[in-house]
Amino acid sequence: MKIIVIGKSGQLAWELSQLSSAKHEVVCLGRNDINLIELSSATETLQEYKAEAVINASAYTAVDKAESDVENAYALNAKAVGNLAQACKNLSVPFVHISTDFVFHGDKGAPYLPDDGIRPLGIYGSSKAEGERLISKYYPVHSAVIRTSWAYSTHGNNFVKNMLNLMNTKPELGIISDQIGSPTYAKGLAEACISAIDNKLIGIHHYTDTGVASWFDFAVAIQSIGFELGLLDKKIPIKPISTSQYPTPAQRPHYSVLDKSSLAEALPDISLIHWQEQLRNMMAALPKT
């Protein structure tokens, strides 16, 4: 099967590109390869590439910048997604789209189910929610939305690599301890996307690594594993701070743990692994300084 991945530079797209095999040919398209804002152009491009399935791994992910860049955030996270859904419908190919925990408010106090009501706090979450709505409107029969959170990879910029850099250069760090979620190794998310295509997944589902953490917990684990693996030559003090001590233009959900049971049931070939084990797997693949 020829799977077209929308997004070329992102960490999920890179992980998906590593999954090309005799069974699946994975081709990643960047912004210069496909025009997502024009429906006819998007359809023609997917047809030219002989797409047999499409995974949308592209998004406007600059959460804080989105608050002042509303038009571009909605163009990529909503309009482009609606066009992709319609293009896939025109070609009768399955469509998998990646969404986010930011569609939720964060005040539930328990893991969010896929059918829980959404209430985004900012433009990023609102634009992603609109993308979900357009998929449901245009192509509900052969499309799947997979919400995820706190993704990282050996490729690209992410929290893990940023923390390692800061731990090597700063005398101490203050990390937010009152935002709770689940880190996700993008390699596992990529495998879930391929499985979603293979198993003809439809509807909205959640995928993250298992377990729960604050950003502070995440940073402490990064330092511990990094020191053990020789990625850090020393340990520095890491202090928990509150969200109010680190104000940002966009609000974040305080609790956005996602319930993954529907996806686990629908994709029995996927193993859900604890975030600390996946963090170790990813960090073991990083080059030592």
N, C-alpha and C positions, 0 to 999 in steps of 0.2 A: 504494500500500500504506500502511496506517495502522500506524505503528510507535509502540508505547508504550515510553517510556523511564522506568525506575524510578529516581528521583532527580531532584531539581529544582534544588537549590542548588549542587551540585558542579560542578567545572570540566569534566568530561567531558560531563555532562548538558547544560551550557550550550553546549558545542561541537556536540553532537548537535542541539540546538534550532536551530542556525544552518543546518542541512542540510535543513530542510523545503523541498520543491520540488514541482513538478508531478508528479513521479514518486512522491515519498514525503511523507506528512504525518507529522511527528514531534510527538508529544504527551508532555510530561514530567509525571510525577506525583510529588508529594512525600509526606511522611509523613502529611499531613492529607488526602490524596486517596485513599490505598489502605492497607489494613491487611494487612501482610505476615505477621503472626503467626498470623492465622486463615486457613486454606486456603480455606474456603468463601467468606469475604468477599473474598479476593484474586481468586478465580475470578470471582465476580460482578462485581467492579469492572472487570476486564479485558473481560468480556463486555459490560458496559454501554458501555464505550468502543469496542467493536467492534474489539478488537485483532487485527491480522493478523500481527504479530510483536512480540516483546518483547526489549528490551535492558536488562539490569540494570547500571546505573551507580552504584548506591548501595552503601555499605559503611560499616562502622565502621573508620575509618582512623587513629584516634588510637593510634599504635603503643605509646607508653609508657603511656598511660592504660589500655590494654587489660589490662596486667599485673595491675591491681587492680580491673578492671571486667569480669571474665570473663563474667558472665552476659549483659550487654548486648552484648558483642563477639560471642558465639556466637549470640545472638538475631538479630542483623542479618546476620552473615557466614555463618551456617550454617542455622538454622531458617527464616529468611525466604527464603533461596535455595532450600532444598528445597521450600518451599511454592510459590514461583514456578515451579519446574520442574514440579511436579505440576499447577499451574493451567494452564500452557502445554500440558501433555499433555492435560488435560481438554478444552481448546479446540482442540487439534491445530494450534497455531501454533509457528513456530520461535522458539527462545530463545537469546540470546547473553548470556553472563555474563563480567564482567571480574574477573580474579583478579590475582595478584601474584607477583613474584620472591621474596617472603618465605616461600613454601612450601618453598624450598630452604635447605639449611644454609649453603652458601657456601664449602665446602671442596673443590670439584671441581677448580678451577684451569683450567677450560675452559668455554666457553659451554654452558649447560644446554639439553638437548633436552627437548621436551615429555613424553617418556616416561621421563625420568630419575626415579629414586626421589626422593620428597619427604621432607624431614626438617626441619620448621620449628624455629626457635630460641625462639619465644615465642608468646604467646596470639594475637596478631594473625595470624601466619602459620598457626598451628594451626586457628584458626577459619575462615580462608579455605580451607584444605585440606579441612576438613570440608564446606564449601559445595560444593567441587568433587566430593567423594565422593557427596554427595546428588544432584547433577545426574546423575552416572553411574548412580546407583541408580534414579532415578525416570524419567529422560527422555533416555537416551543417543542415541536415534534421530534426533531433530531439535533437538539443542542443541549449542552450541559454547562452550568456555571459552577466553578470550583472556587470557593472563597478560601483564602489562606492568610497567614500573618507572619510578620517578623522573618522574612526570607533572607537567606544568605547563601553564599557559594564561594568556591575557590576563585571564581571569575568575578571581575567587576568590584565596585565599591559597596560595602555593606558594614553593618555594625561590628561583626567579628574582626574584620581586617582593620577597621578604624580603631577599635579598641587596642589591638595589638600594636599599632603604630603609636597611639597615645601612651600606652604602657611602657614603650621603649624610649619615650621622649619627655614624659611629664613626671614630676616628683610625686604627685598624687592625683586622684580623680574623684569627682562627685557624680554619682549616677542615680538616676531617678528610681525610687523604690516603690512608688504607689501607682504605677501602671502595670497591670498584670495581663499576661497573654501566654502564647506558646511559640517559641522559636521554631523555624522550619528550614531544614536543609533543602535547597532547591533541587538537588539531585533526586531526592525522594519524591518531590512534587512533580518533577519531569516524568518519573516512572509512572506516577498516578495518572498523568495526562495521557500517556500512551495507553495505559490500561483502560482509561475511559473511552478511548477510541475503539479499542479491541472489543470491549464489552457493551458498546452502544449505549453508554451512560446518557441519561436525560435528566433534566431538572436541576435543582440547586443542591449542592453538597458542600461539605467542608473537608479540607485536608490541612493538617499541621502535624508536626511531630507530637508525641504524647507528652504528658506532664505539663506543669504550670511554672511560670517564672516571672519575676519582675525584671526590668532592665538591669537593676543592681545584681540580682541573682545571676543573670546571664553574664554580666561583666566579670563577676567573681569566678565563675566557672571557666571563662575564657582565660583569665590569668592563671588559674591553677593548672589547666591542661597545657596552656602555652609554655609555662615554666617547665612542666614535666617533659614536654616534647622538645625542649631546646629552642623554642621560638622566642622566648624571653630569657634574658640572662639575670634578671632580678625581679623581685616582687615589690610593688608599691602599695601604699594605703589606698583603699577604695572606700569611700564614705557614701552612705545612703542619703539622698536628698529628696525633697518633695517636688511635685510638679510645680507648685507655686514658687519654688526657689529657682526654677529654670523656665521662665515664661517664653512661649513661642507664639507666632501669629495664629496658628491653627490649634484648636483644642484636640486632644487625643482621648479616646475612650479609656477610662480607668480600669475596666475589666472587659477583656474581649477574647476570652477563651472560647474556642469553637468546638461544638460537639461533632465528632467524626463518625458516629455510628452508622449513619445512612450510607456513607461512602464505603466503610469497611464491609458492610453487608452486600453492597452492589459490586464491589471489586475484591473478591476473595483472594486474588493473587497478590494483593498489595499488603506488605507488612507495615504496621504502624509501630514506629520505634521511638523510644524516649529521647527527648531533645538532647540530653547530656551525652548519650551514646552517639547520636548523629553529629553533634558538635565535635566530639573526639575524632570521628571518621573524617570529617571535613578538614580539621586542623592537621591531622596526620598527613594529608595530601598537600599541605602548603610547603613551599620551599623554606628551609631554615635560613635565617639571616647570617 
